[in-house]
Amino acid sequence: MEAYLLDWANLLLRWAHVITAIAWIGSSFYFVLLDNSLSPPAEKELKDKGVDGEMWAVHGGGFYHSNKYMVAPRWKPLPENLHWSYWESYSTWLTGFALFTVLYLFNAGSFLIDKSVHDWSPAAAIATSLGFLVAFWVIYDGICRTLGRRKNGDLLVGALVFVFVVFASWLACQLFAGRAAFLLVGAMLATSMSANVFFWIIPGQRTVIADLRAGRNPDPVHGQRGKQRSVHNTYFTLPVIIAMLSNHYGWLYQGPNNWLVLVLLMLAGALIRHSFVARHKAHVLGKRAPWEHAIVGTLVLVGMAFWLAPKPPSAEQLAAAKAAAAQPAGYEQVRAIVEERCALCHNAQVQQKNVALHTPELLKQHAQTVYQQASVLKLMPLNNATQITDAERDVIKRWYEAGAPIQ
C-alpha cells in the first residue's frame, strides 16, 4: 500500500510540477522576447509619458501594444496593484523538490545509489544530494556578487559558472547513480534559478518600488543585478529541461563518460537558446538572425548521436544471436531470471509501480512491461542493482517474442 500511495504522490506532484514549470518558463521566455524586441517610442506622447521602449504584437485576432518604463511613469502615479511574476518560480521549485523527495530521497538506496559507482549509505547519499543544491547556489551567487560588476564581468561570470557546472556534473556522476546524477545537476541549476528570483530579483524590485513611492531615486544596482540574474535564468532553462528529461533514456546516463554526455547536452541547449535570445534583438535592429549558435548546438547533438551509437555486432555475436533466436526461451528460463533479478521489488509484499511478478499469471499479465523495461529500454532493474546481464535481457526478449508462454 505504501508503494501505491507513493505512486499517486509521484503522479500528482509530477503533474503539478509540469504545469507550474510551463507557466514559469512561458512567462520567462515571453519577457525575454519582450525586452529584446522593444524599440524606442516614436510618438511624442509616449516619450512625454516616460516610455523607454514599446512593442506592437498581433495575437489571437487582436493587437497588443506593450510599453516599458525603466522607472515610474511620468504621467500618473505608480499603480497600487502590480502584477508580480514569482509564484510560478516558487511553485515550480516546491513541486520539483517534493517530487525529488518522494521519488529519490524516500528510495535513496534504489534511486540515488549505484554501488558500482560509489558504495555508501542512503543517509550519506541524501545529505550529499541536498548539499549539492545548497553548495552550488552559494558558490554561484558568490561568483556573481564578486565578479558581476567588474570590467567584462558578464564574461568572467559566465566562464566560471560554466567551469563550475562541468565540475559539478563530473562529481555527481562519480557519486550517484547515473540517472540520479543527471537529475541532480538539473535540480541544482533549477534551485539557483528560483533562488535568483527569491533572493535578488523580487527583493530588488520591492526596494525600487518602495523608493519610487517615497520619492527617492532608486539605486540602479537593483535593476542591474535583477537583469543579470534573469539572463542567467534564461540560459539555464534548456539545460535544466534536458537534464530532467534525460532520466527516461538509459543510454544517455549508463555509459562510462556520462558526465561528458550531460555537459554536452546542456551546452547544446544553452547555445540553441542564445540564438533565439539574440534573434529578437536582431529583428528589431534589422540585422540577420544569428543562427550560427543554434547550428553549433545542433551539430553537438548530431555528433553525440554518432558517438553514443551502439557498435555493430561482430560476426561471432551475430552467429550467437541467430542461434539463440532459433531456440525461443521458455517460461522456466524467464522465471529463474525474474526471481533473481526482479523479485526484490516486484513480489507479494513489495509491488513497485503496482507490478507484481511472483506468479505465472502475474508475469504473463505484465509481460509487455517486463519486456519494454528490461529488454528494450534497459532501465530495469533500476541502476542494475541486481546485475542482470545482456544475455538475460535477451532471454526475456525471446520469451516475449515467442508469445510469453507460462507453461
N, C-alpha and C positions, 0 to 999 in steps of 0.2 A: 504493500500500500504506500509506503514511503516513496519508493521509486516512481510510482504512478503519480503521486502528488507533485513530486519534483518535475516530472514531465509536463504537468499542467502549468506549473510556475514558469518553466522554461518557455513554453509556448506563448503564454500571455505576456511575459516580460520581453520576449523577442519581438512580438507584435508591437508592443508599445515602443520599444527601442527603435524599430524601423520607422514608425510613424513620426516620432519626435525628431529622429535624425533627418528624415526628409524635410521636415519643417525648418530645422536649423540650417541644413546645407542649402536648401532652396532660398531662404532669405539671405544667407551669406553670399551665394552666387549672384543674387539679384542686386544687392547693394554694391558688390564689386563691379558688376556691369554698369550700374548707375553712376558710380564715382568716376569710372573711366570713360563714360560716354557723355559726360557733361561738357557743354561749351559755354563760353561767356555770353551773357544775355546781350541781345542786340537792341532791344527796346529800352528807351529812357525810363519808362515806368518801372520796369524790373530793376534797373540799375538804382533808381531812387529808393526802391524798397530795400536795397541791400542784398539782392540776389547775386550770388557769386557764380552759379552755374545752372544751366537748365537743360532738360532733355525732353523732346517730344517722342511719344511712342504710340503705336497703334496695336490694339489687342482686343479681342472679343467684340469686334464690331464698333469700337469706340476709340477715342483719342485721349491720351493721358499727357499732362504737362507737369513734369516734376521740376521743382526748384530747390536748390540747396543754398542755405545760409551758413557761412563759416562761423558767424557769431549770431547774435539775436537779430531778427528782422527790424528794420528801421521804422516801418510803417504801422506797427502795432506791438503791444506788449507781448512778451513771451507767454504763450497759452499755458494755462494751468494743467490741462490734460495733454500729456505727451505719451506717445507710444514708445515703449521700451522693448528692445529685442534682446531678451536674455533668458526667458523661461524655456525657449526652445533648446538653448545650450544646456541649461541646468537639468532639464528633464531627460535629454539625451544621455548625459553623463550618469545621472542617477539610475535610469533603467539599464544602462550598459553595465554599470558596476554591480547592480543587483543580479543581472544575468550572469556575469562573471562569477559572482559568489555562488549562485545556485548550481551552475554547471561545473565550474573548475575548483573553487575553494572547498565546497562540500564533498567533492570527489577527487581531492588532491592526489591521492595515491594512484588513481587511474588516469586522471586528465593532465595533471601538472608534471608527473614524474615518469620518466623513461629510464629504468635502471641501467640500460646500455649506454645512456648518455651521461647521467650523473645519479649515483645511488645515494639518496638522502631521505630524511624523514619527511612525512607530509607537513608537519609543523614548520620545519625549516623552509620547505618549498613555498608554503603560504606566506611566511614572513618575508621571504626574499622577493616574491612576486609583488607584494604590496610595497616593498622598498623600492622596486623599480619605478613604480608610479610616482612616488614621492621624490626620489633622488633625481629623476630626470627633470621634473618641474623645477626643483631647487637650482640645479646646475644650469638649465636652460634660462631660467629667469635671471640668474646671476650674470650670465653671458650678455643678455640683452641690456641689463641695467648698467653694467660696467663699460661695455663697448658700443652700445647702440647709438650714442650721441657723439662719438668721435668722428674724425675725418674718415670717410669710407666705412662708417660704422655698419651700415647695412650689409656691405660685402663681408666684413670681418665676422659679423654675427652669423650670416648665412653659412660661411665656410666652417666656422667652429661648430655650429649646430649640426651640419651635415656630418662632420667627422664624429661627433658625439653619437649621432643616430647610428652610424656604421658600427661604432664600438658597442653600443647597447644591443644592436642586432646580433653581433657576433657573440657577446657574452650570454644573451638569453638562449641562444642555440647551443651553448656549451653546458647550460644548467638545466634546461627544461626540455620536456618532450617537444618535438618539432612543431606540432600543432599548437601547443600552448605558447611556445616561444613566439611564433608569428602573431598570434592574437595579443600577447602581452605587449609586444612592440607597438601594435596598433593602439592598444588601450593606453599605453604610455604617452603617445602623441595626442590622443584624444583628451586625456586628462589635462595636458598642458593647454590645449585649445580652450577647454572650458575654464581652466584656471586663469587664462588670459582675460576672459570675459569677467570672471568673478572678482579678481584682484586688481585689475588695471583698467579695463575698458569702461565698465559700468561705474566704478567709483570715480574715475576721471570725468566722465560725463556728468555725474551728480555734482562734483565740485565746480565744474564750469557753469552749470545752470544756477547753482547757489550764488556764485559770484555775479552772474548777469542780473539776477533778480535783486541783488543787494547793491547794484550799481558799481561793482568793482570790475576792473579789467582782468579777465581770466589769464592764468599762466598758460602760455602756448604749449608748455611741455605736456599737458594732459592730452591735447589733441594729437601731438606728435607721437606720444607713446601709444595712444589708442590706435592710431593708424598703423603703426609698426606691428603691433600685435595682431590686428585684423588681417594685415597682409600675410603674416606668418600662418594664421589660421587657414587662409585660402590655400596656401601651398601645402599645408599638412593634410588637406581634405582627401585628395585622391590616394595618397599613400595610406592613410588610415583605412579607407574603404577597401583597398586591395588586401591589406593585412588582415582585415576582418573576414573577407570572402575566402581567403586562401585556405582556411582550415577545412574547407569542403573538398580540397584537392590534395590527396595524399602524396602525389608525385611531386608536388612543389616542396613540401617540408620534410620528406623522408630521406633525401639524399645526403651525402657527406658534406657538401658545401651549401647547406640550406640557408645559412646566414647570408651568403652572397646572392642567392636567389631572391631572398626577401629585399635586400638592399636594391638590387636592380629593378625589381617590380616597383618599389616605392619611387626610385629615381625616375623611371619611365612615367609614372603618374604625375610627378611634380613638373617634368618637362612639358608634358601634354597640357597640364593646367596653365603653365606660363604662356603658352601660345594663345590660349583663349583670353587670359587676362590682358595680354599685350594687344590682342586683336581689337578690343573695344576702343582703346586709346588710338590705335592706328586708324580705325574707321572715322573717328572724329576729326583727326588731322589730315584725312585724305591720303594716307600712306598705305603701302602694301601690308597686308596682314602677315605677321612674322610666323609663318607655319613651320619654319625650319626646326624649332624646338620640338614641336609635335612629331615631326618626321624623325628626328633623332630618337625620341621616346618610343615611337613605333618600331624603329629599327632595333632598339634594345630588346623589345618584346619578341620580334622575329628571331633575333639572334639567340634568345633564351629558348625559343621553341626548338631550334636546331640543337642547341647544347643539351637540353633535357630529353631529347627524343630517345626512346629505348633503342639499344643496339640490336641490329638484326641478328636473329639466332644463327648459330653455327650449323654446319651440316650434321654434326652429331646430335645437336639439340633438336633439329628438325626431324631427324630419324627417330629419336626417342619420343617426341611428341606424336609423331604419326603412329608409332607402335602403341603408345598409351591410348590414343583415340580409338584404336581398333578394339580396345578392351574397355567398354563402359564400366565405370565404377559402380559398385553395389552399395546397398544400404549399410552393411556391416563395416565397410571401409569408412564411410562417412560418419557413422555413429561413433567409431573409435576416435576420429578426429574431433568431433563435436564435444565428446566427453572430456577430452584432454585439453582442447584449446578454447572452447566456447562456454562450457557448462558453469564456469566460475561466475559468470554474470547473467546466465540465462538458464535458471533451474527452477525447481518448485518453490524455493524460498525467495530467491532474488530474480527479478524479471526486468532487467534494464530495457528501457524503451517498450515495455509491455510485451517483450518477446521471451517466451519460454521454449526450451528445446529438449526437455527431459523425457519426452515420449515420442514414439514413431509418428503419431498423428500430429503432434505439435511441430515436429521437424518438417513434415510434409506441408503443413499449413504455412510455415514461414520459409519454405524452400527458396522462393524468389528473393526474399530479403537476404537470406544467408548467402546466396549466390552473388547478389549485387554487392554486398558489403565486403565479403571475404575474397571473392574471386575477381570481380570486375574492378571495383574501386580500391580494393585492398586497404580499406580503412579499419576493418575489424580483424582480429581483436585490437582494441584501442591501444595505440603505441606499441602494438605487437607484444603486449605484456606476457602472453603465453608462448611466444616464439613459434608461431605457426610458420611452416616452410612453404616455398613456392610450389613444391611438389604436392603438398597437402591442399593448397588452394586449387591446384589443377584437378585433384581428385574430386573436390566439391563441384567444380565446373563440369566435369564429365558426368558426374551423378545427376546434376540438374538437367543437362542437355539430353540425358537418357530418359527423362520423364520423372526424376526424383522418386524412384521406387523405394518402398519401405518394407518390402518382403525379401 
